[in-house]
């Protein structure tokens, strides 16, 4: 309910938003890498910027991400 008001203040207050994630997934970007954490028991899919060009990969597993990250329940991924 108050979310639209808060988001409307981001630019004025120079607040940068984090990566877009579905409900249940939290993410934080530090030094060019993004840590994704699924806080739910079910698998969730997260769209990966750069994945179409083949540049996104999970550092923990080494696998390239073809457009999206399928994050298992309570799973984590470190993407660069």
Backbone as a printed PyTorch tensor [residue, N CA C, xyz], in Angstrom:
tensor([[[  0.7970,  -1.1880,   0.0000],
         [  0.0000,   0.0000,   0.0000],
         [  0.8470,   1.2620,   0.0000]],

        [[  1.8800,   1.2660,   0.8070],
         [  2.7450,   2.4360,   0.8650],
         [  3.9470,   2.2860,  -0.0820]],

        [[  4.1380,   1.0720,  -0.6270],
         [  5.2750,   0.7980,  -1.5110],
         [  5.3950,   1.7820,  -2.6700]],

        [[  4.3190,   2.1020,  -3.4040],
         [  4.4630,   3.0570,  -4.5060],
         [  4.9780,   4.4260,  -4.0450]],

        [[  4.5360,   4.8820,  -2.8950],
         [  5.0130,   6.1600,  -2.3650],
         [  6.4980,   6.0850,  -2.0490]],

        [[  6.9020,   5.0150,  -1.3980],
         [  8.3160,   4.8500,  -1.0520],
         [  9.1750,   4.7870,  -2.3150]],

        [[  8.7520,   3.9860,  -3.3060],
         [  9.5200,   3.8780,  -4.5600],
         [  9.6020,   5.2040,  -5.3000]],

        [[  8.5630,   6.0470,  -5.1770],
         [  8.5790,   7.3380,  -5.8680],
         [  9.6490,   8.2720,  -5.2910]],

        [[ 10.1220,   8.0030,  -4.1030],
         [ 11.1420,   8.8330,  -3.4650],
         [ 12.5720,   8.3820,  -3.7560]],

        [[ 12.7510,   7.2150,  -4.3540],
         [ 14.0890,   6.6850,  -4.6030],
         [ 14.9850,   7.6630,  -5.3550]],

        [[ 14.5210,   8.1950,  -6.4690],
         [ 15.3550,   9.0850,  -7.2870],
         [ 15.7200,  10.3470,  -6.5080]],

        [[ 14.7450,  10.9310,  -5.8510],
         [ 14.9740,  12.1540,  -5.0900],
         [ 15.9970,  11.9310,  -3.9730]],

        [[ 15.9430,  10.7750,  -3.3510],
         [ 16.8470,  10.4660,  -2.2500],
         [ 18.1200,   9.7470,  -2.7060]],

        [[ 18.2440,   9.5490,  -4.0220],
         [ 19.4110,   8.8920,  -4.6340],
         [ 19.6360,   7.4830,  -4.0870]],

        [[ 18.5190,   6.7450,  -3.9620],
         [ 18.5790,   5.3570,  -3.5100],
         [ 18.6170,   4.4580,  -4.7340]],

        [[ 19.6110,   3.5970,  -4.8090],
         [ 19.7050,   2.6470,  -5.9230],
         [ 18.9790,   1.3700,  -5.5350]],

        [[ 18.1830,   0.8760,  -6.4550],
         [ 17.4740,  -0.3690,  -6.1760],
         [ 18.3910,  -1.5530,  -6.4550]],

        [[ 18.1160,  -2.6480,  -5.8020],
         [ 18.8760,  -3.8700,  -6.0140],
         [ 18.3270,  -4.6360,  -7.2020]],

        [[ 18.8450,  -5.8270,  -7.4450],
         [ 18.3780,  -6.6460,  -8.5540],
         [ 16.8980,  -7.0070,  -8.3890]],

        [[ 16.1950,  -7.0730,  -9.5000],
         [ 14.7880,  -7.4750,  -9.4800],
         [ 14.7060,  -8.9750,  -9.2040]],

        [[ 13.8710,  -9.3450,  -8.2580],
         [ 13.7110, -10.7540,  -7.8900],
         [ 12.2460, -11.0560,  -7.6220]],

        [[ 11.8610, -12.3020,  -7.7780],
         [ 10.4900, -12.6720,  -7.4110],
         [ 10.3460, -12.6810,  -5.8880]],

        [[  9.1070, -12.6180,  -5.4180],
         [  8.8670, -12.7200,  -3.9740],
         [  9.4950, -14.0070,  -3.4430]],

        [[ 10.2190, -13.8830,  -2.3480],
         [ 10.8640, -15.0530,  -1.7520],
         [ 12.3430, -15.1550,  -2.0590]],

        [[ 12.8290, -14.3430,  -3.0040],
         [ 14.2550, -14.3400,  -3.3330],
         [ 14.8220, -12.9710,  -2.9680]],

        [[ 15.9110, -12.9660,  -2.2250],
         [ 16.6030, -11.7230,  -1.9020],
         [ 17.9520, -11.7340,  -2.6110]],

        [[ 18.4260, -10.5340,  -2.9460],
         [ 19.6830, -10.4380,  -3.6920],
         [ 20.4530,  -9.1990,  -3.2610]],

        [[ 21.7570,  -9.3090,  -3.3680],
         [ 22.6310,  -8.1860,  -3.0430],
         [ 23.8140,  -8.2320,  -4.0010]],

        [[ 24.1220,  -7.0890,  -4.6060],
         [ 25.2440,  -7.0020,  -5.5360],
         [ 26.3960,  -6.2660,  -4.8700]],

        [[ 27.5780,  -6.8940,  -4.9140],
         [ 28.7960,  -6.3090,  -4.3650],
         [ 29.9300,  -6.6270,  -5.3240]],

        [[ 30.6530,  -5.6130,  -5.7360],
         [ 31.8250,  -5.7610,  -6.5920],
         [ 31.5620,  -6.6110,  -7.8310]],

        [[ 30.4260,  -6.3700,  -8.4830],
         [ 30.1270,  -7.0370,  -9.7470],
         [ 29.5560,  -8.4390,  -9.6420]],

        [[ 29.3880,  -8.9380,  -8.4540],
         [ 28.7840, -10.2620,  -8.2490],
         [ 27.4960, -10.0930,  -7.4550]],

        [[ 26.5000, -10.9080,  -7.7930],
         [ 25.2230, -10.8380,  -7.1010],
         [ 24.9400, -12.1570,  -6.4020]],

        [[ 24.6550, -12.0670,  -5.1180],
         [ 24.2890, -13.2280,  -4.3280],
         [ 22.7660, -13.3050,  -4.2820]],

        [[ 22.2270, -14.4360,  -4.7080],
         [ 20.7860, -14.6860,  -4.6690],
         [ 20.5170, -15.7580,  -3.6240]],

        [[ 19.4930, -15.5330,  -2.7860],
         [ 19.1020, -16.4950,  -1.7640],
         [ 17.6040, -16.7220,  -1.8690]],

        [[ 17.2210, -17.9760,  -2.0670],
         [ 15.8080, -18.3460,  -2.1060],
         [ 15.3880, -18.6490,  -0.6690]],

        [[ 14.4380, -17.8820,  -0.1500],
         [ 13.9970, -18.0580,   1.2340],
         [ 12.7460, -18.9250,   1.3390]],

        [[ 12.3890, -19.6070,   0.2590],
         [ 11.1960, -20.4520,   0.2450],
         [ 11.5920, -21.9080,   0.0020]],

        [[ 10.6870, -22.8560,   0.2820],
         [ 11.0030, -24.2680,   0.0410],
         [ 10.8800, -24.6840,  -1.4260]],

        [[ 10.2570, -23.8640,  -2.2520],
         [ 10.0510, -24.2300,  -3.6560],
         [ 11.0680, -23.5960,  -4.5820]],

        [[ 11.2470, -24.1890,  -5.7620],
         [ 12.1460, -23.6410,  -6.7710],
         [ 11.5390, -22.3730,  -7.3580]],

        [[ 12.3620, -21.3340,  -7.5080],
         [ 11.9260, -20.0750,  -8.1100],
         [ 12.8730, -19.7060,  -9.2450]],

        [[ 12.3330, -19.0530, -10.2580],
         [ 13.1220, -18.6480, -11.4170],
         [ 13.3840, -17.1470, -11.3570]],

        [[ 14.6520, -16.7630, -11.5790],
         [ 15.0600, -15.3680, -11.5540],
         [ 15.6420, -15.0230, -12.9170]],

        [[ 15.1060, -13.9910, -13.5650],
         [ 15.6400, -13.5420, -14.8530],
         [ 17.0500, -13.0070, -14.6510]],

        [[ 17.9560, -13.3470, -15.5830],
         [ 19.3500, -12.9420, -15.4730],
         [ 19.7150, -11.9120, -16.5370]],

        [[ 19.9880, -10.6670, -16.1130],
         [ 20.5100,  -9.6980, -17.0810],
         [ 21.8610, -10.1970, -17.5950]],

        [[ 22.0690, -10.1260, -18.8640],
         [ 23.3300, -10.5830, -19.4400],
         [ 23.3440, -12.0460, -19.8120]],

        [[ 22.3500, -12.8020, -19.3980],
         [ 22.3370, -14.2350, -19.6760],
         [ 22.1550, -14.5130, -21.1570]],

        [[ 21.4010, -13.6640, -21.8530],
         [ 21.1840, -13.8850, -23.2860],
         [ 22.4820, -13.7740, -24.0670]],

        [[ 23.3820, -12.9310, -23.5880],
         [ 24.6650, -12.8070, -24.2750],
         [ 25.6620, -13.8530, -23.7900]],

        [[ 25.2340, -14.7060, -22.8690],
         [ 26.0920, -15.7820, -22.3890],
         [ 27.1000, -15.3550, -21.3490]],

        [[ 26.8930, -14.1740, -20.7640],
         [ 27.8900, -13.6940, -19.8180],
         [ 27.5760, -14.0340, -18.3680]],

        [[ 26.3310, -14.3850, -18.0420],
         [ 25.9970, -14.6870, -16.6480],
         [ 26.3640, -16.1290, -16.3160]],

        [[ 27.0200, -16.3050, -15.1540],
         [ 27.3470, -17.6530, -14.7110],
         [ 27.3540, -17.7000, -13.1950]],

        [[ 27.0060, -18.8640, -12.6730],
         [ 27.0080, -19.1010, -11.2320],
         [ 28.4300, -19.4710, -10.8240]],

        [[ 29.0470, -18.6400, -10.0290],
         [ 30.4290, -18.8550,  -9.6080],
         [ 30.5550, -20.1160,  -8.7490]],

        [[ 29.5220, -20.4280,  -7.9650],
         [ 29.5940, -21.5840,  -7.0710],
         [ 29.5810, -22.9160,  -7.8120]],

        [[ 28.8460, -22.9790,  -8.9270],
         [ 28.7480, -24.2370,  -9.6740],
         [ 29.5040, -24.2060, -10.9930]],

        [[ 29.8020, -23.0050, -11.4870],
         [ 30.4760, -22.8650, -12.7730],
         [ 29.5450, -22.9130, -13.9730]],

        [[ 28.2480, -23.1240, -13.7510],
         [ 27.3420, -23.2500, -14.8920],
         [ 26.9060, -21.8930, -15.4300]],

        [[ 26.7840, -21.8330, -16.7620],
         [ 26.2870, -20.6330, -17.4190],
         [ 24.7700, -20.6050, -17.2880]],

        [[ 24.2230, -19.4150, -17.2340],
         [ 22.7880, -19.2560, -17.0160],
         [ 22.1230, -18.7950, -18.3040]],

        [[ 21.3730, -19.6840, -18.9410],
         [ 20.7520, -19.3850, -20.2430],
         [ 19.4380, -18.6170, -20.1060]],

        [[ 19.5130, -17.3640, -19.6730],
         [ 18.3230, -16.5270, -19.5990],
         [ 17.6960, -16.4240, -18.2340]],

        [[ 17.8380, -17.4420, -17.4060],
         [ 17.2480, -17.4060, -16.0680],
         [ 18.0060, -18.3320, -15.1310]],

        [[ 17.8980, -18.0290, -13.8650],
         [ 18.4690, -18.8550, -12.8150],
         [ 17.3190, -19.5720, -12.1380]],

        [[ 17.3240, -20.8980, -12.1730],
         [ 16.3410, -21.6850, -11.4360],
         [ 16.9690, -22.0000, -10.0940]],

        [[ 16.4680, -21.3390,  -9.0650],
         [ 17.0500, -21.4260,  -7.7360],
         [ 16.2130, -22.3790,  -6.8810]],

        [[ 16.8290, -23.4960,  -6.4890],
         [ 16.1440, -24.5020,  -5.6930],
         [ 15.6860, -23.9320,  -4.3550]],

        [[ 14.7510, -24.6010,  -3.7170],
         [ 14.2770, -24.1610,  -2.4050],
         [ 15.4240, -23.9910,  -1.4280]],

        [[ 15.4670, -22.8500,  -0.7720],
         [ 16.5120, -22.4730,   0.1720],
         [ 17.9090, -22.4800,  -0.4520]],

        [[ 17.9520, -22.4160,  -1.7740],
         [ 19.2320, -22.4220,  -2.4840],
         [ 19.8650, -21.0600,  -2.5940]],

        [[ 21.1570, -21.0640,  -2.9250],
         [ 21.9110, -19.8350,  -3.1300],
         [ 22.6750, -19.9300,  -4.4410]],

        [[ 22.9560, -18.7700,  -5.0090],
         [ 23.7850, -18.7050,  -6.2060],
         [ 24.5630, -17.3890,  -6.1460]],

        [[ 25.7780, -17.4310,  -6.6100],
         [ 26.6210, -16.2450,  -6.7130],
         [ 26.8830, -16.0260,  -8.2060]],

        [[ 26.2970, -14.9820,  -8.7480],
         [ 26.3130, -14.7810, -10.1900],
         [ 27.2060, -13.6120, -10.5670]],

        [[ 28.0080, -13.8560, -11.6350],
         [ 28.8000, -12.7620, -12.2100],
         [ 28.6260, -12.7490, -13.6920]]])
